[in-house]
Amino acid sequence: LYTTIRQAGRQQDAGQPDQATQTYRQALAYLQGQPETKWTRRNIAVLHHQLGSTAQERGRPEEAEDWYRQSLTISEELGNRPGMALTCAQLGLLAEARGQAQLALEWNIRCVTLFDQFASPLTGTGPAALARLARQLGIPALEQAWQQATGQPLPQPVRDYLTSHHDEQPGGSP
């Protein structure tokens, strides 16, 4: 299983998303044939996430969203916050790529609020995407979305992060 997943990762890194998809599906079929344990469920969630990534690379956003949502559902059932955060961040990037900035903002808020610490390293691209979207939509839109999602005002550590990242471009460099 490990070797198969590594092979799929190498295929994806080499720009071969079709081959990676096929290899990830083989690994998924193997896991689905095993007794259901927390370990198999966690790895099935990872494979769903990876299949979402390959679908996104292949220009299939609807399929990517389906895979990501399946991954998120399993991660939620398992209480796997790091898995949830990474998938929420990816759903945010997908929404942003589809021109759905408000939805992207909501996904990234969900991502970064999974942990008490802001910006937690476990939230992947969430904080940087949040800063980028705040620049695009404006702080009032972020404040409103944050209030709606959490029932709380925008916290000072988030404001501080936005201030310290105001000069970054979408690629992440100043």
C-alpha positions in Angstrom: 0.0 0.0 0.0 2.8 2.4 0.9 4.6 1.7 -2.3 1.5 2.1 -4.4 0.7 5.5 -2.8 4.3 6.7 -3.2 4.1 5.7 -6.8 0.9 7.7 -7.3 2.6 10.7 -5.6 5.6 10.4 -7.9 3.2 10.2 -10.9 1.3 13.3 -9.7 4.6 15.2 -9.1 5.7 14.2 -12.6 2.6 15.8 -14.2 0.9 12.5 -14.9 -2.5 13.0 -13.1 -4.3 10.3 -15.2 -1.8 7.7 -14.1 -1.8 9.0 -10.5 -5.6 8.7 -10.5 -5.5 5.1 -11.6 -2.8 4.3 -9.0 -4.7 6.0 -6.2 -7.9 4.2 -7.2 -6.0 0.9 -6.9 -4.9 1.8 -3.4 -8.4 2.9 -2.5 -9.9 -0.4 -3.8 -7.4 -2.3 -1.7 -8.3 -0.4 1.5 -12.0 -0.7 0.8 -11.5 -4.5 0.8 -9.9 -4.5 4.2 -11.7 -4.6 7.6 -12.9 -1.2 8.6 -10.7 0.3 11.3 -9.8 3.9 12.2 -6.5 3.4 10.3 -8.2 2.2 7.1 -10.8 5.0 7.3 -8.1 7.7 7.8 -6.2 6.4 4.8 -9.3 6.2 2.7 -9.9 9.9 3.6 -6.3 10.7 2.5 -6.9 8.8 -0.8 -10.1 10.7 -1.4 -8.3 13.9 -0.9 -5.5 12.9 -3.3 -8.1 11.8 -5.9 -9.6 15.3 -5.5 -6.3 16.8 -6.1 -5.7 14.8 -9.3 -9.2 15.6 -10.5 -8.5 19.3 -9.9 -5.2 18.9 -11.9 -7.2 17.3 -14.7 -9.5 20.2 -14.9 -12.5 18.5 -13.4 -13.6 20.8 -10.5 -16.9 19.1 -9.8 -15.3 15.7 -9.5 -12.5 17.2 -7.3 -15.2 18.8 -5.0 -16.9 15.4 -4.7 -13.7 13.7 -3.7 -12.7 16.5 -1.2 -16.2 16.4 0.4 -16.0 12.6 0.8 -12.6 13.1 2.4 -13.9 15.8 4.7 -16.9 13.7 5.8 -14.6 10.8 6.9 -12.1 13.2 8.6 -15.1 14.8 10.5 -16.4 11.3 11.6 -12.9 10.4 12.9 -12.3 13.8 14.5 -9.2 14.2 12.4 -8.8 18.0 12.6 -5.5 18.2 10.6 -7.2 16.2 7.8 -10.3 18.4 8.0 -8.1 21.6 7.8 -6.2 20.5 4.8 -9.3 19.5 2.9 -11.2 22.7 3.9 -8.2 24.7 2.6 -8.2 22.7 -0.6 -11.9 23.3 -1.0 -11.2 27.0 -0.5 -8.6 27.0 -3.2 -11.0 25.1 -5.5 -13.7 27.7 -4.9 -11.3 30.5 -5.5 -10.1 28.9 -8.8 -13.8 28.8 -9.8 -14.3 32.5 -9.1 -16.3 31.9 -5.9 -14.3 34.2 -3.6 -17.0 34.4 -0.9 -17.3 30.6 -0.7 -13.5 30.4 -0.7 -13.5 32.8 2.3 -16.0 30.6 4.1 -13.9 27.4 3.6 -10.7 29.1 4.7 -12.4 30.5 7.9 -13.6 27.0 8.6 -10.0 25.7 8.0 -8.3 28.2 10.4 -10.9 28.0 13.2 -10.3 24.2 13.6 -7.4 25.0 16.0 -7.2 27.5 18.9 -3.8 28.8 17.6 -3.8 31.2 14.7 -2.0 30.6 12.4 -1.6 27.0 13.1 0.9 25.2 10.9 -1.7 22.4 10.7 -4.0 24.6 8.6 -1.7 24.5 5.5 -2.6 27.3 3.0 -5.6 28.5 5.0 -4.1 31.6 6.7 -2.3 32.8 3.5 -5.5 32.3 1.5 -7.5 34.1 4.1 -5.1 37.1 3.8 -5.3 37.0 0.0 -9.1 36.9 0.1 -9.3 39.7 2.7 -7.3 41.9 0.3 -9.6 40.9 -2.5 -13.0 41.2 -0.8 -12.1 43.7 2.0 -11.8 43.4 5.7 -15.5 44.2 6.3 -16.4 41.1 4.2 -14.0 39.0 6.3 -15.4 40.4 9.5 -19.0 39.6 8.4 -18.1 36.1 7.2 -16.1 35.4 10.4 -19.0 36.6 12.6 -21.4 34.5 10.6 -19.2 31.3 10.8 -18.1 31.5 14.4 -20.6 33.8 16.2 -17.5 35.8 17.3 -15.8 39.0 16.1 -12.6 38.7 14.1 -9.9 38.0 16.6 -6.9 40.3 17.1 -4.3 37.6 16.1 -6.1 37.3 12.7 -6.0 41.1 12.3 -2.3 41.1 13.2 -1.6 38.3 10.7 -3.5 40.2 7.9 -1.5 43.4 8.7 1.8 41.5 8.6 0.9 39.8 5.3 -0.6 42.8 3.5 2.3 43.1 1.0 2.3 39.5 -0.2 1.2 38.7 -3.7 -1.0 35.7 -4.6 2.1 33.5 -5.1 3.1 34.1 -1.5 6.1 36.4 -2.1 6.4 40.1 -1.5 
